Amino acid sequence: MIEISGLLARAKSGDSSARHELLDATYMELHRLATSRMAKERPDHTLTATALVHEVSVKLLEGDKVTVENRGQFLALAAHAMRNLLVDHARGRARAKRGGDRTKLSLDEALVACNDQSGELVDLHEALEALSRIDARKGQVVEMRYFGGLSVAEVSAALGVSSATVKRDWEVARAWLLHALGGPRDA
């Protein structure tokens, strides 16, 4: 495995070739995270795991500043970027459903639109924002586990806390979010 921390340090100092090497070195892992995340989306989602990775890569490596220092922080940042992209996509879809760009639908297309989960993703995002205002670390744990597909060990390393703390935060945050979202849903 390529030393991600070294690439991040070079990228942070402004080395543009390190940015490309970083993307090459992390592409498969980012694709794994995106595939895991997209598996939770509706089957007819217009965004693919590959497209999500490309969008996240642009977000992570844009501008002159690379702000993370290690692999865990990089994956946490990737999870956050995936969350934001999916929520933005869901909001755009919801806007379109409310007539933002009206088009006639066949009955089959209308049935698919009725089964859309965009609203649920936006609701989850808003509840997660509220949780993060109360306890930022619990919000980060949910973001990395749910949106990033990171393991307890990966989240533990990224946040610099024990695995037991991550597990506790995950359980408490899930219960809080379930309550905030109004009761029994697929947790």
Backbone torsions as a table, in degrees:
resi	resn	phi	psi	omega
1	MET	NA	136.0	-179.7
2	ILE	-71.8	144.5	-179.5
3	GLU	-73.5	101.9	-176.9
4	ILE	-66.9	-40.2	-177.9
5	SER	-59.5	-40.0	178.1
6	GLY	-64.8	-42.3	177.4
7	LEU	-64.1	-40.3	178.9
8	LEU	-63.5	-41.6	178.9
9	ALA	-62.3	-43.9	177.7
10	ARG	-64.2	-42.6	179.5
11	ALA	-64.9	-37.9	179.9
12	LYS	-64.4	-31.6	179.8
13	SER	-82.6	0.1	174.7
14	GLY	104.3	4.8	180.0
15	ASP	-73.5	106.6	-176.6
16	SER	-68.8	-30.5	178.0
17	SER	-67.3	-31.1	178.0
18	ALA	-65.5	-33.0	177.6
19	ARG	-62.2	-44.0	179.6
20	HIS	-68.3	-40.5	176.9
21	GLU	-63.5	-38.4	178.9
22	LEU	-62.9	-43.8	178.2
23	LEU	-63.2	-44.6	177.8
24	ASP	-61.4	-41.5	-176.7
25	ALA	-70.5	-28.2	-174.9
26	THR	-107.7	-2.3	-174.1
27	TYR	-55.2	-48.7	-176.7
28	MET	-63.7	-39.0	179.5
29	GLU	-69.4	-41.2	176.3
30	LEU	-63.5	-38.5	178.8
31	HIS	-65.8	-38.2	176.3
32	ARG	-61.9	-44.2	178.2
33	LEU	-62.5	-44.4	-179.1
34	ALA	-65.6	-40.7	178.9
35	THR	-63.1	-42.9	178.2
36	SER	-60.9	-43.7	-178.7
37	ARG	-68.4	-43.8	-176.8
38	MET	-68.9	-23.1	176.9
39	ALA	-64.0	-21.9	180.0
40	LYS	-89.5	-6.0	-179.5
41	GLU	-89.6	169.6	179.0
42	ARG	-63.7	151.0	-174.5
43	PRO	-63.6	-28.0	-177.7
44	ASP	-97.3	22.0	-178.7
45	HIS	-56.8	136.7	-177.6
46	THR	-80.1	-11.1	178.7
47	LEU	-99.8	128.7	177.9
48	THR	-95.5	166.0	177.3
49	ALA	-59.9	-41.3	179.5
50	THR	-63.2	-44.0	178.5
51	ALA	-63.7	-39.0	178.6
52	LEU	-63.0	-43.1	177.9
53	VAL	-61.3	-43.2	-179.1
54	HIS	-64.7	-43.1	178.1
55	GLU	-63.1	-43.3	179.7
56	VAL	-64.9	-40.2	179.7
57	SER	-59.9	-43.3	178.1
58	VAL	-61.4	-45.6	-180.0
59	LYS	-62.6	-43.2	-175.6
60	LEU	-69.8	-32.7	-172.6
61	LEU	-110.2	9.6	-179.8
62	GLU	-76.5	160.6	177.5
63	GLY	73.1	-171.3	-176.5
64	ASP	-94.5	-12.8	-172.1
65	LYS	-108.0	130.8	166.1
66	VAL	-109.7	119.7	-168.9
67	THR	-100.7	-3.8	-177.6
68	VAL	-101.8	159.1	-174.7
69	GLU	-119.1	-14.6	-179.6
70	ASN	-145.1	172.1	-176.2
71	ARG	-57.8	-44.3	-179.0
72	GLY	-61.2	-45.0	178.2
73	GLN	-64.8	-37.7	178.6
74	PHE	-62.9	-45.0	179.1
75	LEU	-67.0	-36.8	176.8
76	ALA	-63.9	-42.6	177.9
77	LEU	-64.4	-38.8	177.9
78	ALA	-64.1	-41.9	178.4
79	ALA	-61.7	-42.0	178.5
80	HIS	-63.7	-43.2	179.5
81	ALA	-64.7	-39.9	177.3
82	MET	-61.9	-44.4	178.6
83	ARG	-57.7	-50.0	-177.8
84	ASN	-62.1	-41.4	179.5
85	LEU	-64.7	-42.8	179.6
86	LEU	-67.0	-39.0	178.0
87	VAL	-67.1	-43.0	177.0
88	ASP	-60.7	-40.8	178.4
89	HIS	-63.7	-43.6	179.5
90	ALA	-64.6	-41.0	178.6
91	ARG	-63.6	-42.2	177.9
92	GLY	-62.6	-39.5	178.6
93	ARG	-66.8	-40.8	178.8
94	ALA	-65.3	-39.5	177.6
95	ARG	-61.1	-43.8	179.6
96	ALA	-64.7	-38.2	179.5
97	LYS	-64.5	-31.1	-179.9
98	ARG	-83.6	6.9	175.1
99	GLY	106.1	10.4	-179.8
100	GLY	-59.9	-35.4	175.1
101	ASP	-142.3	74.4	-173.7
102	ARG	-58.6	131.6	170.6
103	THR	-140.8	154.7	177.4
104	LYS	-77.0	137.6	179.3
105	LEU	-113.0	145.7	170.4
106	SER	-73.9	168.0	179.7
107	LEU	-60.2	-41.5	179.6
108	ASP	-62.3	-43.3	179.2
109	GLU	-65.6	-36.8	179.1
110	ALA	-65.2	-37.9	178.4
111	LEU	-65.4	-38.8	177.3
112	VAL	-64.5	-42.4	179.9
113	ALA	-62.2	-34.4	179.6
114	CYS	-66.8	-29.5	-178.7
115	ASN	-88.4	5.7	-177.3
116	ASP	-62.2	141.6	-179.9
117	GLN	-105.4	13.6	-177.2
118	SER	-57.8	-42.7	-179.5
119	GLY	-62.5	-38.3	179.2
120	GLU	-65.1	-39.0	179.4
121	LEU	-65.9	-40.9	178.1
122	VAL	-65.8	-41.7	177.0
123	ASP	-60.3	-44.3	178.5
124	LEU	-61.7	-43.3	179.1
125	HIS	-58.6	-46.4	-178.8
126	GLU	-65.8	-39.9	177.5
127	ALA	-65.8	-38.8	178.9
128	LEU	-67.0	-36.3	174.9
129	GLU	-61.8	-42.7	178.7
130	ALA	-64.0	-43.8	177.4
131	LEU	-61.0	-42.1	-178.6
132	SER	-64.1	-31.1	176.1
133	ARG	-69.2	-31.1	179.0
134	ILE	-81.0	-45.8	-177.7
135	ASP	-147.1	97.9	-174.3
136	ALA	-59.5	-39.6	-177.6
137	ARG	-65.3	-41.0	178.1
138	LYS	-62.6	-38.0	175.7
139	GLY	-62.7	-40.7	178.5
140	GLN	-66.0	-39.2	179.5
141	VAL	-61.6	-46.3	179.2
142	VAL	-62.7	-45.0	-178.8
143	GLU	-59.1	-46.0	-177.8
144	MET	-72.1	-38.0	-179.0
145	ARG	-75.9	-50.1	-173.1
146	TYR	-80.2	-50.5	-176.5
147	PHE	-84.1	-31.1	-177.5
148	GLY	-98.2	-16.0	-179.9
149	GLY	68.4	21.2	-179.3
150	LEU	-75.7	149.9	177.3
151	SER	-77.4	168.6	176.8
152	VAL	-58.5	-42.8	-179.6
153	ALA	-63.4	-41.0	179.9
154	GLU	-66.7	-40.7	178.1
155	VAL	-65.7	-42.8	178.6
156	SER	-56.4	-46.6	179.6
157	ALA	-66.3	-40.3	-178.2
158	ALA	-66.1	-38.2	-176.5
159	LEU	-93.2	-12.1	-179.8
160	GLY	71.4	34.2	177.4
161	VAL	-126.4	169.5	-179.0
162	SER	-73.6	159.7	176.3
163	SER	-62.4	-36.1	178.5
164	ALA	-62.3	-39.3	178.1
165	THR	-65.5	-42.4	178.7
166	VAL	-61.4	-45.5	-179.9
167	LYS	-60.9	-44.2	178.2
168	ARG	-62.6	-47.8	179.8
169	ASP	-59.8	-41.1	-179.8
170	TRP	-61.2	-46.9	-179.1
171	GLU	-65.6	-46.0	-179.6
172	VAL	-64.2	-44.5	-178.6
173	ALA	-64.3	-41.9	178.4
174	ARG	-61.5	-42.7	178.5
175	ALA	-64.4	-42.6	-179.7
176	TRP	-63.0	-45.3	-179.1
177	LEU	-66.0	-39.4	177.9
178	LEU	-59.8	-44.2	177.8
179	HIS	-65.0	-44.6	-178.7
180	ALA	-64.9	-31.0	-179.5
181	LEU	-85.5	-0.5	171.8
182	GLY	95.2	26.6	171.9
183	GLY	113.3	-161.5	-172.2
184	PRO	-59.0	123.1	173.0
185	ARG	-144.9	178.4	174.0
186	ASP	-69.8	109.3	-175.2
187	ALA	-75.4	NA	NA
